Amino acid sequence: MKFGKVIAGILCGAFVLGTAGCAGGKKSRSQIENVLFDYEDALQRFDEDDVLDMTVWSKSDKEYEEIQECFVTDGNASYIWNVFDAMARTIEIEYDSDDIKIDKDSASVKVTYTLADWEYYFNTLYSDSDSLVKDIAKMRKKATVSGKLEFVLEDGEWLISKITKLDEVLDFSDEWPYLDTKEWPTMPVFPDPEPDIDTSADLYQEAIGEYLTLLEINEDKIRAIEDMFGIETCGLYDVDSSGIPEFFFIAEDVPSYSGAFQLYTYHGSNSSSYVEIPGIVYQAGTGGAYNIYSSGGSLILSYSNGEASLYTYYSRIFTFGDDGLWGSTEEYRHEVQSYYNEDLDDLDTLHTYYLNDQTITEESYNDIFGDYMDNTSAVIESNYDPPRGFAEYDLAYKYHYETMSYDEMHAWLEGLL
């Protein structure tokens, strides 16, 4: 399930397509605008397969191969994938809805791609790729490319039949930035899952034994989530920097419908305290979206739900107290309400922010989460990237812990004992 696409689709009128709204005039025009939005979303994720799925071409077609070539990167690209990812996320598509020309079963529209000026950024000396990524995200230097898309209607669905200038838009994937490093290529240094921990220490060994027991007790519920959603959710990460890692997973809480996030902290004598957020993923509507991350020793659980007319983002802040328990200190809420604006003859959005059920300003909310972003050490569970314009947008550029399946976690814990 592509949660990022679902959420971005809800907010498209506010954040991405500028003059192009989600609601068009005629049905065909509206359908084509939806294709354009999904096309932009796929480019922002540098998702070759999703782009090709929107087209009429098959693997044997020359055009199919040409699109594939646009997404080809250097063999060493994985070393600085965060840079290419950052560039892709800056891509925006602008067009005038009135310029969509429809002639029975065919259509076309001229578009303008806007993105960070990769030539400027790639030719500027940076000490490391993290600094480069931050500057790219700010988009102080922009470039534009003019292109055209054509469509055909097949079985009631508008598909892309021609794309011009995509190779120019994605030119950055063929180049290497200018980084001041003695080792080339290089990659940002992320923390190990368990840095500076004595895995032979008695307390650590006790914790691993306790976590293995918890894992086995929850086996059926964890496997149910893996089967329902196709995700791996088990992890071991020292959230509070205590030297003893926390253990976490998502387990089924309502049979065949939803799963709850659970995180455990071991504090001796075969005793663990835990945090639980029920229904963090579910089999309805958008399916639930979440980012769970460690920032300055706090555990932040951000999750969302709702429908197109009202979508709500929750962020609960937990800290580990002297009593050996995780306590919820603050709860933030960001409500995004979509409604029809008669003056604009289009969808519009209203953003409202809350702290512990009291309204706060957008500026206050952004300042608070700006600090959390600056201090984020790891995103430990995630299934979407926050949309551009959100205070949490920078989570996309933070270290993402690689979660494991039940079987992988079981084997790892056993190996640590």
KOLTIGU-571188 format. One line per 3 residues: number of its first residue (from 1); their letters; for each residue x, y, z of C-alpha. Coordinates in steps of 0.1 Angstrom, whole numbers. Layout:
// residues N
NUM) a) X,Y,Z; ...;
// end
This chain:
// residues 417
1) mkf) 0,0,0; 15,33,-10; 5,54,20;
4) gkv) 26,84,9; 6,86,-23; -28,83,-5;
7) iag) -20,111,19; -5,133,-8; -36,128,-29;
10) ilc) -57,141,-1; -37,172,2; -29,178,-35;
13) gaf) -48,210,-38; -28,226,-10; 7,215,-16;
16) vlg) 18,204,-50; 1,212,-82; -3,249,-77;
19) tag) -28,262,-102; -40,226,-110; -67,215,-86;
22) cag) -78,179,-77; -113,187,-90; -116,196,-126;
25) gkk) -146,206,-147; -155,176,-169; -150,141,-157;
28) srs) -122,134,-182; -103,165,-173; -105,156,-136;
31) qie) -93,120,-144; -63,134,-164; -54,157,-135;
34) nvl) -54,127,-112; -30,109,-135; -8,140,-135;
37) fdy) -8,141,-97; 1,104,-95; 28,109,-121;
40) eda) 43,138,-101; 42,117,-69; 60,88,-87;
43) lqr) 87,112,-99; 92,126,-64; 98,90,-52;
46) fde) 120,83,-82; 97,53,-88; 103,40,-123;
49) ddv) 78,12,-120; 49,35,-109; 56,58,-138;
52) ldm) 56,30,-163; 24,16,-148; 6,48,-158;
55) tvw) 16,44,-195; 3,24,-225; 36,8,-231;
58) sks) 48,-28,-226; 84,-40,-220; 88,-46,-257;
61) dke) 81,-10,-267; 109,14,-274; 92,41,-253;
64) yee) 92,18,-223; 129,13,-226; 135,51,-230;
67) iqe) 117,58,-197; 137,31,-180; 169,48,-192;
70) cfv) 158,81,-176; 159,64,-142; 193,46,-147;
73) tdg) 220,57,-121; 257,51,-118; 265,17,-103;
76) nas) 278,34,-72; 246,55,-67; 237,36,-35;
79) yiw) 266,54,-18; 249,88,-22; 213,77,-28;
82) nvf) 202,102,-2; 213,130,-26; 194,116,-56;
85) dam) 164,110,-33; 165,146,-21; 166,159,-57;
88) art) 137,138,-68; 116,151,-39; 119,186,-52;
91) iei) 102,179,-85; 69,197,-89; 47,198,-120;
94) eyd) 28,230,-130; 2,233,-157; -30,253,-165;
97) sdd) -61,232,-162; -75,250,-192; -46,238,-213;
100) iki) -56,202,-211; -68,195,-246; -92,166,-250;
103) dkd) -102,152,-283; -125,121,-278; -101,94,-267;
106) sas) -69,114,-267; -56,143,-247; -25,164,-242;
109) vkv) -12,191,-218; 19,213,-217; 37,211,-183;
112) tyt) 65,229,-165; 87,208,-142; 103,228,-114;
115) lad) 131,212,-93; 162,222,-74; 190,234,-97;
118) wey) 211,202,-95; 239,218,-116; 243,246,-91;
121) yfn) 243,223,-61; 264,195,-76; 291,219,-86;
124) tly) 293,235,-52; 318,220,-28; 301,204,2;
127) sds) 319,187,32; 295,158,32; 263,146,15;
130) dsl) 241,154,45; 249,191,41; 241,189,4;
133) vkd) 208,172,10; 197,199,35; 205,227,9;
136) iak) 187,208,-19; 156,205,3; 155,243,8;
139) mrk) 153,248,-30; 169,283,-30; 181,276,-65;
142) kat) 156,263,-89; 156,250,-125; 126,245,-149;
145) vsg) 121,222,-178; 92,226,-202; 76,194,-215;
148) kle) 44,178,-228; 24,148,-219; -1,130,-241;
151) fvl) -28,105,-231; -52,80,-245; -84,66,-231;
154) edg) -83,28,-228; -111,8,-211; -123,39,-193;
157) ewl) -88,48,-180; -66,76,-191; -30,64,-197;
160) isk) 1,83,-207; 11,78,-243; 39,103,-246;
163) itk) 63,121,-223; 88,147,-235; 119,161,-217;
166) lde) 118,136,-188; 154,128,-195; 163,165,-189;
169) vld) 143,165,-156; 161,134,-143; 196,144,-156;
172) fsd) 208,147,-120; 208,109,-117; 237,106,-142;
175) ewp) 260,130,-123; 280,130,-91; 281,159,-66;
178) yld) 313,177,-55; 320,164,-20; 352,171,0;
181) tke) 362,136,10; 392,114,7; 371,84,1;
184) wpt) 351,83,-31; 324,74,-34; 312,81,2;
187) mpv) 280,76,21; 266,93,52; 277,76,84;
190) fpd) 246,64,102; 247,50,138; 248,13,143;
193) pep) 216,-1,157; 233,-7,190; 264,16,193;
196) did) 288,12,221; 269,-15,239; 286,-44,258;
199) tsa) 265,-73,245; 281,-96,270; 269,-76,300;
202) dly) 245,-94,323; 217,-68,320; 219,-68,282;
205) qea) 217,-105,281; 187,-105,304; 170,-79,282;
208) ige) 176,-100,251; 162,-131,268; 131,-111,279;
211) ylt) 126,-97,244; 129,-132,228; 102,-144,251;
214) lle) 80,-114,242; 86,-121,205; 76,-157,208;
217) ine) 45,-148,228; 33,-125,201; 44,-147,172;
220) dki) 9,-153,157; -1,-116,160; 31,-103,144;
223) rai) 28,-129,115; -8,-118,110; 4,-82,104;
226) edm) 31,-94,80; 5,-114,60; -22,-86,61;
229) fgi) 0,-57,51; 32,-72,37; 54,-53,61;
232) etc) 83,-62,85; 80,-44,118; 103,-59,144;
235) gly) 132,-39,157; 158,-34,184; 171,2,189;
238) dvd) 184,21,219; 158,49,218; 166,65,252;
241) ssg) 205,61,249; 205,40,281; 228,13,268;
244) ipe) 200,-12,267; 180,-13,235; 143,-11,232;
247) fff) 124,-38,215; 94,-31,193; 70,-45,167;
250) iae) 35,-42,153; 11,-69,163; -25,-77,154;
253) dvp) -50,-61,179; -83,-65,160; -84,-98,142;
256) sys) -80,-95,104; -83,-57,106; -57,-37,125;
259) gaf) -24,-37,143; -9,-20,174; 26,-6,177;
262) qly) 43,-19,209; 77,-9,223; 93,-25,254;
265) tyh) 121,-13,277; 138,-38,299; 149,-25,333;
268) gsn) 160,-56,352; 144,-84,372; 127,-98,341;
271) sss) 105,-67,340; 97,-45,311; 77,-13,307;
274) yve) 60,-6,274; 43,19,251; 13,8,229;
277) ipg) -6,27,202; -36,6,190; -48,6,155;
280) ivy) -18,22,139; -24,3,107; -58,-9,96;
283) qag) -77,-25,67; -99,5,57; -97,39,41;
286) tgg) -61,51,38; -49,22,60; -31,42,86;
289) ayn) 2,60,82; 30,64,108; 64,77,116;
292) iys) 79,66,149; 112,82,158; 137,89,185;
295) sgg) 146,126,191; 167,139,220; 160,108,241;
298) sli) 122,111,236; 101,86,217; 77,103,192;
301) lsy) 48,84,177; 33,102,147; 4,85,131;
304) sng) -26,96,111; -61,86,100; -92,100,85;
307) eas) -108,105,51; -105,131,23; -127,157,41;
310) lyt) -109,156,74; -75,140,79; -57,141,113;
313) yys) -20,137,121; -13,128,157; 21,131,175;
316) rif) 25,117,210; 57,125,229; 69,99,254;
319) tfg) 98,101,278; 113,75,300; 110,85,336;
322) ddg) 129,78,368; 101,54,378; 111,31,350;
325) lwg) 81,38,329; 74,55,296; 51,85,301;
328) ste) 32,105,275; 41,142,282; 25,159,252;
331) eyr) 1,152,224; 0,173,192; -27,172,166;
334) hev) -26,186,131; -60,185,113; -63,190,76;
337) qsy) -98,198,65; -107,198,28; -137,217,16;
340) yne) -152,232,-15; -143,269,-19; -170,286,-39;
343) dld) -148,316,-46; -120,295,-61; -145,269,-76;
346) dld) -121,243,-63; -110,223,-33; -93,242,-5;
349) tlh) -77,231,28; -78,244,63; -50,235,88;
352) tyy) -56,236,125; -30,227,152; -34,216,188;
355) lnd) -13,209,218; -31,188,244; -64,197,228;
358) qti) -57,235,230; -52,253,197; -18,267,189;
361) tee) -4,286,159; 11,270,129; 43,289,137;
364) syn) 45,275,172; 38,240,159; 65,243,132;
367) dif) 90,257,157; 84,228,181; 87,201,155;
370) gdy) 116,219,138; 135,213,171; 124,176,171;
373) mdn) 137,173,135; 171,188,144; 175,163,172;
376) tsa) 161,132,155; 186,103,157; 166,76,140;
379) vie) 132,68,124; 125,33,138; 92,25,121;
382) sny) 78,43,91; 55,36,61; 53,71,45;
385) dpp) 72,104,41; 55,135,53; 43,159,25;
388) rgf) 63,189,15; 53,219,36; 48,198,68;
391) aey) 70,205,98; 80,168,98; 91,168,62;
394) dla) 128,164,71; 121,129,85; 125,117,50;
397) yky) 162,126,52; 169,110,86; 184,76,93;
400) hye) 157,50,89; 162,18,110; 158,-13,89;
403) tms) 130,-34,106; 130,-72,104; 105,-99,99;
406) yde) 95,-122,128; 119,-149,116; 148,-125,111;
409) mha) 143,-110,145; 140,-144,162; 173,-155,146;
412) wle) 191,-123,156; 180,-124,192; 190,-160,195;
415) gll) 224,-151,180; 229,-124,207; 224,-148,236;
// end
